Amino acid sequence: MRAVGLALLVLIARPPLGTAQTIDTIVIQNANVFDDHAGDSPGFVGRLANALHVRTRAAVIRRSLLVSPGDPYDSAQVAESERGLRALGVFRFVRVDTTRLGAGGPLALRVVTADGWSSKPQASYSTAGGDQTWDVGFVEENFLGTASQFEVSYGRTPDRRHLEFQYVNPHFFLPRATLLLRYGDLSDGKKGAWQVGVPFYQTAARRALVTYGESARERVLTFRNDSLVAAWQHRVLRAGVTGGVALHATSRDYVRLWLGAEWRREDFARDDSTASPPVPFPRSTFVTGRGGLEIGHVRFRVLEHFNSYARREDVDVSQTLRLGTVVESGVGYEARGQVSALWRGGFALLHGEATGLDSTRTRGRLTVVSQNLPGQTLIVHVEGGALHRPRPGAEFDLWIDQRGPRLFGAHDFTGTRMAWLAFEDRILLADDLWGMVGLGIAPFVDYGGAWYGDTRRLGGDAGVALRFGPTRAVHGDAAEWAVGYRFGSAQGIAKGWAIAIRRGFRF
């Protein structure tokens, strides 16, 4: 009888089969830029960096988690919490898992993070086809450990100079309420923008509401075959709100109804300062309404050595479809979607989007990535697009977009049609050289272009790039020194050997 009683007691105490275990507590372990306990600090440099850096506050990490003590354990919510922490852009390492506090003790959620170096002067320089672009500035991407970002930069392109400021706060007064402020003083104008609200911050989020605005007085340039053909004065003042509710939402899929409304005053006029008397600037006002449905099944691939070094990257390979209607002077449409195929060590992602009202824009891309060969990331990317009656400045410009052959100069490829094929083999040489930088090489072939009308303007290049990226910084996007041979059949395209110093493509 005693044995039977003990057996009944065990059965009563044991949770039913299929019942999720409850998270009793959350343990946060946040390492500094250089972790002395791991023995990876390079002497004086590491100690100085740790002393100057303010580590991310535990409260910021807790606010970013989608689970709390007392919640049932949900692996999808835990995985999404890990992605959300990486998306803050202040960590070089994030891992969220579970552990027991003692033998048979309560279940704890363990959050292990390592800060990246966030206070840094910035200097960038790129050259391709003889055209040079440079920027200098300072960015603090984790102000006082709050994950807030402040940035100031000054730079020049072949078109203009710019002085820009930006501030981003991911927890503005309320958890997950994002504030963005941006201002730019250009040599040919000024522009500013703001955004505040709570987006769909997780798959299971039930509602979203975001407001935004923009003001600009700037010059817009139109190029054809590397030549300036028109200059416009652009003035815009807009304010809008967008939001939505989830008709169905779990940690893995959702169905959302989205709505938006916008008031806008926007005009373009020919930039003709010699006109006498001056031509009056037009004033046009628009009211736009949007609405539609979005369906998604969430899937992510966590990769290393893809776009950066010594860190895990979240690649969105979700299956999504977004359809909507736009009402302004007429009735238009919005459509966007993507599908993917996954296999061990790789994936293929097909994405397409189209909009249409007074003008239409259609664009699609296919990216195939394989890491089946040790130390290598093979990438094949195909992209194409078409515009009909675009507004000034909305034409494809592959140099500005950085979505075309990499060894060509500013505005070599512009137009209302575009195509691009890229092959790249990213070979890892050192994942964390001297505890500071990742290093690799990448043989590549690019071919594509942009053009107006029926006369295609295409060019290509083939060569090898030396890729390098910081491993202790908050953002580890790789830069590259590329050398190769340019070829093409379009008029005005210079053939021969060329060098480009630029940011690496991010696929």
C-alpha positions in Angstrom: 0.0 0.0 0.0 2.9 2.4 0.8 4.4 1.8 -2.7 1.0 2.5 -4.3 0.6 5.7 -2.3 4.1 6.9 -3.4 3.3 6.1 -7.0 0.0 8.1 -6.8 1.9 11.1 -5.2 4.4 11.1 -8.1 1.7 11.0 -10.7 -0.1 13.9 -9.0 3.0 16.0 -8.7 4.1 15.3 -12.3 2.7 17.8 -14.9 0.5 16.1 -17.6 2.2 15.0 -20.8 2.4 17.8 -23.3 2.2 20.5 -20.6 4.9 23.2 -21.1 7.4 23.7 -18.3 7.3 27.1 -16.6 10.2 29.5 -16.6 10.9 30.3 -13.0 13.6 33.0 -13.4 15.7 34.7 -16.0 19.5 34.8 -15.7 21.4 37.5 -17.7 25.1 37.2 -18.3 26.4 40.2 -20.4 30.1 40.2 -21.2 32.1 43.3 -22.1 33.7 44.0 -25.5 36.7 41.9 -24.5 35.9 39.1 -22.1 38.8 38.7 -19.6 37.5 35.4 -18.3 37.6 33.9 -21.8 41.2 34.9 -22.1 40.6 36.8 -25.4 41.7 40.3 -24.3 44.7 41.5 -26.3 46.4 43.2 -23.4 46.3 46.9 -23.0 43.9 47.5 -26.0 41.3 45.2 -24.5 41.5 46.6 -21.0 41.2 50.2 -22.3 38.2 49.3 -24.5 36.4 47.6 -21.6 37.1 50.6 -19.3 35.7 53.1 -21.8 32.7 51.1 -22.8 29.4 51.2 -20.9 27.9 47.7 -20.9 24.3 47.2 -22.0 22.0 47.5 -19.0 20.3 44.3 -17.8 16.9 46.1 -17.9 17.3 46.8 -21.6 18.0 43.1 -22.2 14.9 42.1 -20.1 12.6 44.5 -22.0 13.6 43.0 -25.3 12.7 39.4 -24.2 9.3 38.1 -25.3 9.1 35.7 -22.3 8.9 36.5 -18.5 9.2 34.5 -15.3 6.0 32.5 -14.8 5.4 32.0 -18.6 5.3 28.5 -20.1 8.5 27.7 -22.1 8.0 28.3 -25.8 10.9 27.5 -28.0 9.6 29.7 -30.8 9.3 32.7 -28.5 12.8 32.0 -27.1 14.2 31.9 -30.6 12.4 35.2 -31.5 13.8 36.8 -28.4 17.3 35.9 -29.5 16.7 37.4 -32.9 15.3 40.5 -31.2 18.4 41.0 -29.1 20.6 40.7 -32.2 18.4 43.2 -34.0 19.1 45.8 -31.3 22.5 46.1 -33.0 24.6 46.4 -29.8 25.8 42.8 -29.3 28.5 40.8 -31.1 27.2 37.6 -29.6 23.7 36.5 -28.3 22.6 33.1 -27.0 19.4 32.3 -25.2 18.8 28.8 -23.8 17.6 27.1 -20.6 19.3 25.7 -17.6 18.4 24.2 -14.2 19.3 26.0 -11.0 20.9 23.0 -9.2 20.1 19.3 -9.7 16.4 19.1 -10.3 16.0 22.8 -9.5 13.7 25.3 -11.2 13.9 26.1 -14.9 15.8 29.3 -15.7 16.1 31.1 -19.0 19.8 32.0 -19.5 20.6 35.0 -21.7 24.2 35.2 -22.6 25.4 38.3 -24.6 28.6 40.0 -25.4 28.7 43.7 -26.2 30.2 45.1 -29.3 32.4 48.2 -29.4 29.8 51.0 -29.9 31.6 54.3 -29.5 33.6 54.9 -32.6 34.8 57.5 -35.0 33.9 56.6 -38.6 35.7 57.1 -41.8 34.8 55.4 -45.1 36.2 55.8 -48.6 35.1 54.1 -51.8 36.2 54.5 -55.3 35.0 52.8 -58.5 35.5 53.8 -62.1 37.3 56.9 -61.0 34.4 58.3 -58.8 35.2 58.8 -55.2 32.9 58.9 -52.2 33.9 59.5 -48.6 32.4 60.0 -45.1 33.8 60.9 -41.7 31.8 61.0 -38.5 31.1 59.6 -35.1 28.5 57.1 -33.9 27.5 55.9 -30.5 25.3 52.9 -31.0 24.7 52.0 -27.3 24.4 55.3 -25.5 25.0 54.7 -21.7 24.1 51.1 -22.2 20.5 51.9 -23.3 20.8 50.5 -26.9 20.0 54.1 -28.2 22.0 55.4 -31.2 23.3 58.8 -32.0 25.2 59.5 -35.2 26.7 62.5 -36.9 28.5 62.3 -40.3 29.9 64.5 -43.0 30.8 63.4 -46.5 30.9 64.0 -50.2 29.7 62.1 -53.3 30.2 63.1 -56.9 26.8 64.8 -56.6 26.8 66.7 -53.3 28.1 67.1 -49.8 26.1 66.3 -46.7 26.0 66.8 -43.0 23.6 64.3 -41.3 22.4 63.6 -37.8 20.4 60.6 -36.6 18.9 59.4 -33.2 17.2 56.1 -32.6 15.7 54.9 -29.3 14.2 51.3 -29.3 12.4 51.8 -26.0 11.0 55.4 -26.2 9.0 55.8 -22.9 7.3 52.4 -23.5 8.9 48.9 -24.1 9.3 48.3 -27.8 8.1 51.8 -28.8 10.7 53.1 -31.3 11.6 56.7 -31.9 13.7 57.8 -35.0 14.8 61.3 -35.7 16.9 62.2 -38.8 18.1 65.5 -40.2 20.3 66.2 -43.2 22.0 69.5 -44.3 22.9 69.1 -48.0 24.9 71.4 -50.3 21.7 71.6 -52.4 19.0 71.4 -49.8 17.8 70.2 -46.4 15.7 67.3 -45.3 14.4 65.8 -42.1 12.2 62.8 -41.0 10.8 61.3 -37.8 9.0 58.1 -36.8 7.5 56.9 -33.5 5.3 54.0 -32.6 5.1 50.3 -31.8 5.4 48.1 -34.9 4.6 44.3 -35.1 7.7 43.6 -32.9 7.1 39.8 -32.8 5.2 37.2 -34.9 2.5 36.8 -32.2 2.0 40.6 -31.8 -1.7 41.5 -31.9 -1.5 45.1 -33.0 0.8 47.9 -34.3 0.6 51.6 -34.6 3.3 53.9 -36.1 3.3 57.6 -37.1 5.8 59.2 -39.3 6.6 62.5 -41.1 9.1 64.1 -43.5 10.1 67.5 -44.7 12.5 68.2 -47.5 13.7 71.0 -49.9 16.3 69.4 -52.1 17.7 69.0 -55.6 17.0 65.8 -57.5 19.3 64.8 -60.4 18.4 62.6 -63.4 21.2 60.8 -65.3 21.3 59.0 -68.6 24.4 57.0 -69.7 26.6 58.7 -67.1 25.5 62.2 -68.1 23.3 64.6 -66.2 20.2 65.3 -68.3 17.9 67.1 -65.8 17.9 68.8 -62.4 14.7 69.3 -60.4 13.8 71.2 -57.2 11.9 68.9 -54.9 9.7 70.1 -52.0 7.8 67.7 -49.8 5.9 67.8 -46.5 4.2 64.7 -45.3 2.6 63.1 -42.2 1.0 59.7 -41.9 0.0 56.9 -39.7 0.1 53.1 -40.3 -1.0 50.2 -38.2 -2.8 47.0 -38.1 -4.4 44.2 -36.1 -3.7 40.5 -36.2 -6.7 38.3 -37.2 -4.6 35.3 -36.3 -1.2 35.3 -34.6 1.0 32.6 -33.1 4.7 32.3 -32.5 5.0 30.7 -36.0 2.5 32.4 -38.3 0.1 35.3 -38.6 -2.7 36.9 -40.6 -2.8 40.7 -40.3 -5.1 43.4 -41.5 -3.1 46.6 -42.1 -4.3 50.2 -42.7 -2.6 53.5 -43.4 -3.4 57.1 -44.1 -1.2 60.0 -45.3 -1.4 63.7 -46.0 1.3 65.0 -48.4 2.2 68.2 -50.2 4.8 67.4 -52.8 6.0 69.1 -56.0 8.8 68.9 -58.6 9.9 71.9 -60.7 12.8 72.3 -63.2 15.9 73.7 -61.5 16.3 76.8 -63.6 17.9 79.6 -61.6 18.4 81.7 -64.7 14.7 82.1 -65.5 13.5 85.7 -65.4 11.1 86.3 -63.8 11.4 83.3 -61.5 8.9 80.5 -62.3 6.4 80.1 -59.4 6.8 76.8 -57.6 3.7 74.7 -57.8 1.8 73.6 -54.7 0.0 70.2 -54.9 -1.7 68.4 -52.0 -2.6 64.7 -51.8 -4.5 62.5 -49.4 -3.7 58.8 -49.6 -5.4 55.8 -48.0 -4.0 52.2 -47.9 -5.3 48.9 -46.7 -4.8 45.2 -47.2 -4.0 41.8 -45.8 -0.6 40.2 -44.9 -0.1 36.5 -44.4 3.2 35.0 -43.1 4.8 31.8 -41.9 8.0 32.7 -40.1 11.3 30.9 -40.8 14.9 32.1 -40.1 18.3 30.7 -40.9 21.1 31.5 -38.5 24.4 31.7 -40.4 28.0 32.6 -39.8 30.5 34.0 -42.3 27.7 35.2 -44.6 27.8 39.0 -44.5 30.1 39.4 -41.6 32.7 37.6 -39.4 32.7 36.1 -35.9 29.0 36.4 -35.3 25.7 34.8 -35.9 23.4 36.4 -38.5 19.6 36.0 -38.8 18.5 35.5 -42.5 14.8 35.9 -43.0 13.6 33.1 -45.3 9.9 33.4 -44.2 7.0 32.6 -46.5 5.0 35.8 -46.8 2.4 37.5 -49.0 1.1 41.1 -48.6 -1.7 42.4 -50.8 -3.2 45.9 -50.6 -5.1 48.7 -52.3 -4.0 52.3 -52.6 -6.5 55.1 -53.0 -5.3 58.6 -54.0 -6.3 60.3 -57.3 -7.3 56.9 -58.5 -7.1 53.3 -57.2 -3.8 51.4 -57.2 -2.3 48.3 -55.8 0.5 47.0 -53.6 1.9 43.5 -53.6 4.9 41.9 -52.0 5.8 38.3 -51.2 8.6 35.8 -50.9 9.0 32.0 -50.9 12.0 29.9 -49.9 13.5 26.4 -50.2 15.8 25.1 -47.5 18.4 22.3 -47.3 21.2 21.4 -45.0 23.8 24.1 -45.5 21.9 26.4 -47.8 18.7 28.0 -49.0 17.1 29.6 -52.0 14.9 32.8 -51.6 12.6 34.3 -54.2 11.3 37.8 -53.5 9.0 40.0 -55.6 7.2 43.3 -55.2 5.0 45.6 -57.3 3.2 48.9 -56.8 1.0 50.8 -59.1 -1.0 54.0 -59.1 0.1 57.0 -61.3 3.4 55.2 -61.8 4.3 51.5 -61.5 7.3 49.7 -60.1 8.0 46.0 -60.3 11.1 44.2 -59.0 12.1 40.7 -58.2 15.2 38.8 -57.0 16.4 35.3 -56.5 19.2 34.5 -54.1 20.8 31.0 -53.7 23.3 30.5 -50.8 25.3 27.4 -50.1 27.7 26.7 -47.2 28.1 23.0 -48.0 31.8 23.4 -48.8 34.0 23.9 -45.6 35.0 27.5 -45.1 33.1 28.8 -48.2 29.9 30.6 -48.9 28.7 30.3 -52.5 26.2 33.0 -53.6 24.3 33.3 -56.8 22.0 36.3 -57.1 19.7 37.3 -60.0 17.7 40.6 -59.9 15.5 42.6 -62.3 13.1 45.5 -62.3 11.0 47.8 -64.4 9.5 51.3 -63.9 6.7 53.1 -65.7 6.4 56.9 -65.5 8.6 57.2 -62.4 8.8 60.5 -60.6 12.1 62.4 -60.9 14.9 60.8 -58.9 13.1 57.4 -58.6 14.8 55.9 -61.6 17.1 52.9 -61.0 20.7 54.0 -60.2 22.8 50.9 -59.6 25.7 52.9 -58.1 23.5 54.5 -55.5 21.6 51.3 -54.7 24.9 49.2 -54.7 23.0 46.5 -56.6 25.0 46.2 -59.8 28.5 45.5 -61.2 30.9 46.6 -58.5 33.8 48.0 -60.6 31.8 50.7 -62.4 31.6 54.4 -61.5 28.8 56.8 -60.4 25.7 56.8 -62.6 27.2 54.4 -65.2 23.9 52.5 -65.1 20.6 54.4 -64.7 17.2 54.0 -66.2 13.7 52.6 -66.0 14.9 49.0 -66.5 17.5 47.1 -64.6 19.1 43.6 -64.4 21.9 42.1 -62.4 23.5 38.7 -62.1 26.2 38.1 -59.5 28.3 35.1 -58.5 30.6 35.2 -55.5 32.5 32.6 -53.5 33.3 34.0 -50.1 36.3 32.0 -48.7 37.1 32.4 -45.0 40.8 33.0 -44.2 40.6 34.1 -40.6 37.4 34.4 -38.5 39.0 36.5 -35.7 42.5 37.7 -36.6 44.4 39.3 -33.7 41.0 39.3 -31.9 40.0 42.3 -33.9 39.2 41.5 -37.6 37.8 38.8 -39.9 39.5 38.2 -43.2 38.5 36.4 -46.4 38.8 36.5 -50.2 36.0 36.3 -52.8 36.3 35.6 -56.5 33.4 37.2 -58.2 31.6 37.7 -61.5 29.0 40.5 -62.0 26.9 41.3 -65.0 24.1 43.8 -65.4 23.0 47.3 -66.0 20.2 49.8 -66.2 18.7 51.6 -69.2 15.8 53.6 -70.7 13.6 52.2 -73.4 14.6 49.3 -75.6 18.4 50.0 -75.9 20.0 47.9 -73.2 23.1 49.2 -71.4 24.9 46.3 -69.8 28.4 45.7 -68.5 30.3 43.2 -66.4 33.4 42.5 -64.4 35.3 39.5 -63.1 38.0 39.5 -60.4 38.7 38.8 -56.8 38.0 40.9 -53.6 39.8 41.0 -50.3 37.0 41.1 -47.7 37.6 42.2 -44.1 35.3 43.2 -41.2 35.5 44.0 -37.5 34.8 41.3 -35.0 34.5 43.4 -31.9 32.3 46.2 -33.3 28.6 46.3 -33.0 28.0 46.0 -36.7 30.4 43.7 -38.5 29.5 44.3 -42.2 32.5 43.6 -44.4 34.3 46.0 -46.6 36.3 44.9 -49.7 39.2 45.8 -52.0 38.2 44.5 -55.3 40.3 44.2 -58.5 39.1 42.8 -61.8 38.5 43.3 -65.5 35.6 45.3 -66.8 33.8 44.4 -70.0 30.6 45.4 -71.8 29.0 46.2 -75.1 27.2 49.5 -74.2 28.5 52.7 -75.7 30.7 54.7 -73.3 31.6 51.8 -71.0 35.4 51.8 -70.4 36.8 48.3 -70.6 40.0 47.1 -68.9 41.3 46.6 -65.4 39.8 48.5 -62.5 40.0 48.7 -58.7 37.1 49.4 -56.3 37.2 50.1 -52.5 33.7 49.8 -51.1 31.3 48.1 -48.8 30.7 44.5 -49.5 27.4 43.4 -51.0 24.8 42.4 -48.3 22.5 39.7 -49.6 
